[in-house]
């Protein structure tokens, strides 16, 4: 029984996944395919988790101010840069919703692919502009 469970993996991610040789590329590639799970995962991740960046993005849109988290500290952004970053936060929420809500509905899974594509394009454009404005 001790050979079946790897205690290091149990503490980090659980015994059901082999994470020792995974890279960031592997994790990003997993997001291109439909997720596995049921209604609980669809509700918790597809709706609950997706509402966090969407709610924060809407809040930032209303006040025209946001925070750009960084390694050395957070950066307060105001004006058009804040609006762009708020749109990028909303795009993250749309991606999460498309992946873990629409991706878990077998008959409507095809909806998740264009939604994920559009959310990534919107994220890249708005995040790039927001960082550009924050740096100026």
Long-range contacts (C-beta under 8 A, 24 or more apart in sequence): 31-99, 31-116, 32-116, 34-103, 34-104, 34-109, 34-112, 35-99, 35-100, 35-103, 35-104, 37-100, 37-104, 38-104, 41-100, 41-104, 42-100, 42-101, 42-104, 42-105, 45-96, 45-100, 45-101, 46-96, 46-97, 46-99, 46-100, 46-101, 46-102, 46-103, 46-104, 47-97, 47-101, 49-96, 49-100, 50-93, 50-94, 50-96, 50-97, 50-100, 50-101, 51-93, 52-93, 53-89, 53-90, 53-92, 53-93, 53-96, 54-89, 54-90, 54-93, 54-94, 54-97, 55-93, 56-86, 56-89, 57-86, 57-87, 57-88, 57-89, 57-90, 57-92, 57-93, 58-86, 58-90, 59-86, 60-85, 60-86, 60-89, 61-86, 61-87, 61-90, 68-130, 68-131, 68-134, 75-134, 77-130, 77-133, 77-134, 79-133, 80-129, 80-133, 81-129, 81-130, 81-131, 81-132, 81-133, 81-134, 81-136, 82-130, 83-130, 84-126, 84-127, 84-129, 84-130, 84-133, 85-126, 85-127, 85-130, 85-131, 85-134, 87-122, 87-126, 87-130, 88-122, 88-123, 88-126, 88-127, 88-130, 91-119, 91-120, 91-122, 91-123, 91-126, 92-119, 92-123, 94-118, 94-119, 94-122, 95-119, 95-120, 95-123
